[in-house]
Structure formats: structure tokens, C-alpha cells
Amino acid sequence: MTKPAFDALCIGNAICDVFAHVEEDFLVQENLVKGSMRLIDTAEALRLYERMGQTVLISGGSAGNTAAGIASLGGKPAYLGKVANDVLGASYAHDMKGTGVHFETAPLVDSVPTARSMILITPDGERTMNTYLGACVELSPADVDPAVVGASAVTYMEGYLWDPPAAKEAFLQAARIAHENGRMVALSLSDSFCVDRFRSEFHGLLRDGVVDLMFANEHELKALYQTADIDTAIRAAAASCKLTALTRGEDGAMAITREETVHVRANEVSEIADLTGAGDLFASGFLYGLARDFDLATSASLGCLCASEVIAHVGARPQKNLKALATDSGFTL
């Protein structure tokens, strides 16, 4: 087996986060409930974007955040996600490539616009989110580059993308190619809602050996195994999955296999500003560690360090250089 060119290929919803500071009156005029999140259609996405005034654009999406974290660690990530041939799509691609992520998915042409989460921030700091899925759900098997999959130590998919049939086929195709090349396949459960919706299918992926590595938090793992007891869920994960990376908030994280369970502590954070992206950045550190042949404890510890950085500020992408942070914390990268 050849040495991988990429630490991980991250597959997910390519969503451009569009931030705008607005007054309370704007929410009233738009009939929006402060602090809520709603899904919107194409017409509403275009109309609201025109009304938002000055904006700040940041590439987002769960797997995209993970890829950006791997790049910040000095790793070599690749990303597979669908944007449109429009202004936001070009911005997304430019941003991802600028962070050091290999991103060559062909944009969607003459169809729906790039996905966006329009985040309205009022003076009190509250966020009101308006999400348009657009082009990101149009990912298909035609977008899968066998050379990139085969050259990636791990192919990693966010559970949010499991809904569209074509995207599901794309992941299954990538998983087959990964295994044919002796690589690992990973799935993030993403959200308890995803688990409730796709529980039987996720179980099938584990049972059939399609997924080698599962990422979950406590709520997601308990939902998958339909138990209120986390210890029961941990035992079930050990029996049904080759490797599970479990995040437990202030209680740290666990790496669970059939042979052993490794528990690492969480890093201290003086003040938690925003939990968004914690799981995504934990995955960055863990995947980087696996790709570089770190043991499970070191990989999980590196994941916890990356998560601690992102929850200390607003936003789901690291603001500090994670490689420097890890080196200063005693890791050898």
C-alpha cells in the first residue's frame, strides 16, 4: 500500500456562512423569530441575501470545518462538496483552497445557487439563522475522484449528507474505492436528528463493514443504540464498530474498539464562547492523528485540543494556528 497523499478526504454539505449585523427592527420587518433556524427556498434565499446589506462570508459545513482544521494542523486534507458556479460558490472554493484544502469538485452550472446559511446577528449577540441547501445536496457519484479517494488515509463523511440519494451513492462509491485501496472509511453521526432518521441505515453501514470509524457525541450514540444509559451505548458501540471516537464535553473523549477503551481528559477552557464546530474540530485532530500513525490516546487528545480552541471563540473554524498550538502543548507533529 502506497503512502497516502492526503490525511483525509472530507465529504459534506458545502455551505457558505453569510454573517450580517442587523438591528432588532430588521427581524420584525422580516417576521423572523430571534434565535431560530429555518430552512428556506431559492427565492427566499436570494431575496433575503439582497436585503442583508454588508456581509462577511466564511466557508462552512461540518466536513468542511474538519478539513480546515486538518490543514491548520499542517496536514493535507481534501474536500468533496458541491457548490454552484456563482459568486458564493467561487468564494467558498477560494476560501477552502486558501486554507490549504485540496478542493476540485466541479461546480454546478445553470441550476440552483450555492448553499448558504444566512446568519443575522442582533446587537445582543443572538443569532437568527436562515439556511438554504441549494447546490450542496446535488453531490453525485460523478463528483467522486477515485484517485483522490485512493490517495486519502481516511474517507470521512458527515451524516448530514446522508439524506440525498445521489450523495448517499457518492459516499458508498467512495467507501468501496477506499477499501479497495486499503484505506479507512469514517462516518460522523452529526446530529441526533440524523440518527433518528437514518438509524437502521447507519446500523447497516456498521454491520456490513462499510464504516470502520464512527464519530459521535453522547446524545448521538445513545440515540443510535436507543438507550438512555451511556455505558450501555459504549458497550454496544464496541461490539458493532471497529473504532468509535466519542466526545463527552467537559468529560473529554473516548476511543472505543472491541479490544480496548481509551479515555482522555478535556482541555481546560477559561470561557466557552461558542460550541459550534467542537465535534468538527475534534474530528480534525483525531483523523490527523490516525493518518500519522499516532496511538488512540494521542489522537483523541489532539482532537480535544483542537476542540478546545474552537469553542473559545465565535465561529466554527480555528482562529489560532493549530500546528503551533499543538506543538506548544507537547505534541510532535
N, C-alpha and C positions, 0 to 999 in steps of 0.2 A: 504494500500500500504506500503510495506516494505521500510526502508531507503535504498537508493542506495549505492552500494559498490564502484561505480565509478562515478566521476563527469561528465564525458563524454566518449563516445566511438567515436573515430575519425576514419573515413573511408576514405582512399585516395590512391593515387599513391605512392608506396614505392620506392622512387628514392634515390640512393646513389650519393651524390655530390662528384666528384673527382676533386680536385684542383691541378694544376701544374703551376709553374712559368716557362715560356719559353721566348726565345728571338724572336724578330721580324722575324728573318730568318726562324724559325720553321713554322710560319704561311704561309710564302711564299712557303716553301717546300711542305706544305700540301695543298696549294691552298685554304686557308681559308680567308674569309673576316673578318678583325678585327672588333670586336664588334657585330658580327652577332650571330644568333642562328639558328641551323639547326637540323632537325630530321635525324637520321642515322639508318642503319640496323644492324643486328647482326654482320656480317663480318666486317663492318667498325668500329663498337664499339670495337671489340676485337683487330683489327689491331691498331687503334689509342691509345688504352689503353697501348699496348705494347711499343708504340713509345714515351709515355709521360714522361718516366723517373720517378724521385721521385715524389710521390703524397701524398696528405693529403685527407683522406676520412672522410666525415661527413654525417650522415643520414639526408635526406632531404624530400621533398614533402610537399605540403601545409598543409594537415591534420596532417602529422607527426610533422610539426613545431608547430601546435596548441597544440597537445598532449604534446610535450616537454615543452611548455610554462605553461600549467596547472600543470605539475609536478614541475616546478621551483617555482610555487606559493605555493607549499606544498599540491597540490591537488592529486587526484587519477584518472589519466586518463587511458583509454585502447585504443589500436590502432588495426585497421584491415587493413592490406595491404599485398600484395603478393611479396615475394622475391623468388629467386631460391636457390637451395642447392649448393651454390658456395661460393667463398671467400668473394665477396662483400655482398652476402646475409647474411652470418654469421656476417660480420662486422656491417651491418645495424641492425640486431637483437640485437647484443651485445650493440651497441650504444644506441638504444631505451630503452632497459631494464636498462642500466646503468644510464639513466636519471630519472628512476622511472616510466616508462610507462609499463603497462601490455600489452605484445605483444606475442601472442601464435599462430599466423596464421601459418599453416603448409607450409613449403617451397615447391616450385615447383621442381619436381625431373625429371631428364632426359629430359629436354625441353630447352626453351630459357633462357639465363642468366638474372641475376638481372638487373633491370633498373638502368641507370646511366646518370648523366649529367656531362660530362667532360668539365671542365671549365679551359681554358687556359688563364693565366694572364701574360700579357706582362709588361716590365719594367715601362710603363706609367700608369699601373693600370687598363688598359682596359681589359674587359672580353670577350672572344670568347667562345660560348657555343655549345656543341655537345651533343644532347640528344637522348638517346636510351631508348625506353619504355619497351621493353623486358617483363619480368615476371609480372610487375605490372598490366598490362591490363588483366591478366589471373585470376583475382579475380572472384570468383563464389559464388553462394548460399551455396555450400558445406562448404565454409570458415566461414559462419556466425554461431557463437556460441550463441544459444538462451539464455543461462544462463548469458553470458556477456551483451548481449543487454538488457535483462530484469533487470539487476542489474545496469544499467547506467542511470543517471538522464536525460541525453540528448544523442541521437544518432545523430552524425554530419557528413555530407558528403561534400567533396569538389566537385564542379561542374565539375572539370577537368575529373573526373572518370565516368561521365555520358555517355560517348561515347560507350564503350564496352558493348554489350548486356548482357553478363553474369554478369558484375559488376553492371549494372542497376538492374538486377533481384535481386542481392545480397542486394542492398540498399532497394528496395521495400520490400523484405522479412524482413530485419532488422526493417524497419519502422512499418510493421504490428506487429511484436513482441513487439516493443517499446510501441506502443499504447495499445496493449493487456495488458501490464503491467503498464499502466497509466503514461508512460514516454513521454518526448517531442522528436520531430524529427526536425532537423535543416539542412539547405542546404546553402552552400556558393556558390554564383553565379560565383566566381573565376575569371572570365575574360569576357570582352565584347564579345570576340570571342565565348566563350561558350554560352553566352546569345543569340547571333545572330544565332548560330547553333541549339540551343535547346529551343528557345523561347516558342513555343507552348507547349512543354512538361513541361517546368518549370511552365507555367501558369496552366497547368493541375494539377501539384502537389499541387499548392496553392488552386486551385478551389475545388479539391477533398479532401482537408484536410490531405493529406499525409505529408505535411510540415507545421509545426507550427511556425517555426522561420527561417527567411531568413536573411543572411548576404550579404551585398552589399556595393560597393562604389558608388559615384555619377554617374560615367560613366556607370557602370553595371545596376544601377537602371533605368537610362534614356533609356538605350538600351532595357531593359525588357519591358518598357511601351511605347517605341517608341515615345519619346518626347525629345525636346531639353531643356525643362524647368524643373528644378529640383523640383520646388514646385508642378507642375502637377504630377510628378513621385511620390512624397511623398504622395500626396492625394490618388493616385491610389494604392500605397502600403498599406496605412491604410485601404482601402476598400477591398483589396483582400487577405491580410495576417494577421494572428493573431498577429504576432510580427515581426518587421523588425529592424535589427541593421544596421544602415547606418553610414559608415565612411566618413568624409568630409575633410580629410587632416588637414591643419592648422586651419580649422574652427571647429575641434573637431568631435563629433559624435552625433547621434540621436537614440533614441529608440522610435519606432512608433507602436502604437496599434490603434484599432478602437476608443478607448476612450480618449487617450492622446498621446501627442508627447513631449518627454523629450530631451532637448538639453544640452550637456556638452561640456566644453572647452577642447581644446587640451593642452597637457603638453608642456612647453617650451623646446626646444632642441637647444643647443648653435650652433651646426653644424650638418647638416644631412649628414651622410656618405653613406648610402645605404638604399633605400626604400624597398628593398626585405624583405618580411616577415612581413611588417607592418600590413596588414589585418589579417594574420595568428595569430599574437600575440594579436591583438585586440580581436579576437575570443577567445583566451585563457582566457583573463580576463573576458570577458562578460559571457562565458559559466561557468567559475568558480563561478562568482557571482550569476548566476541563480541557479546553483546546490546548493549553500549555502544559498539560500533564501534572497539574497541582493535585494534591490529595483532596479528599472531600471536605475535610475540615478547613483547609486553606481556601478552597474555592468558595465555601459558604461564608467564611469570614470576610473575604474580599467582597462578596455580594453585600454583606451587611454594611461594610464601609461605604460602598457606592450608594446604597440606600440612605445612609445617614447624611450624606452630602446633599442629596436632592430634597429631602424633607426639611432642611434647614432654611430653605428659601422658597419663594413662589415660583412655580413652573416645573415642568417635568423633565427638563434637560439639565445636565450638570453645569454649574457656573464656574467651578474650580476645575483645574486640570486633574483628572482622576489618577493619572500615572504619577504625578508629583505627590498627590495626597497619599497614594498607596505606598510609595517609596518612603515618604516621611513617616508612615505608620509601621514600617518594618517589613513590608513585602518586597520581594525581589522579582521584578517584572522584566 
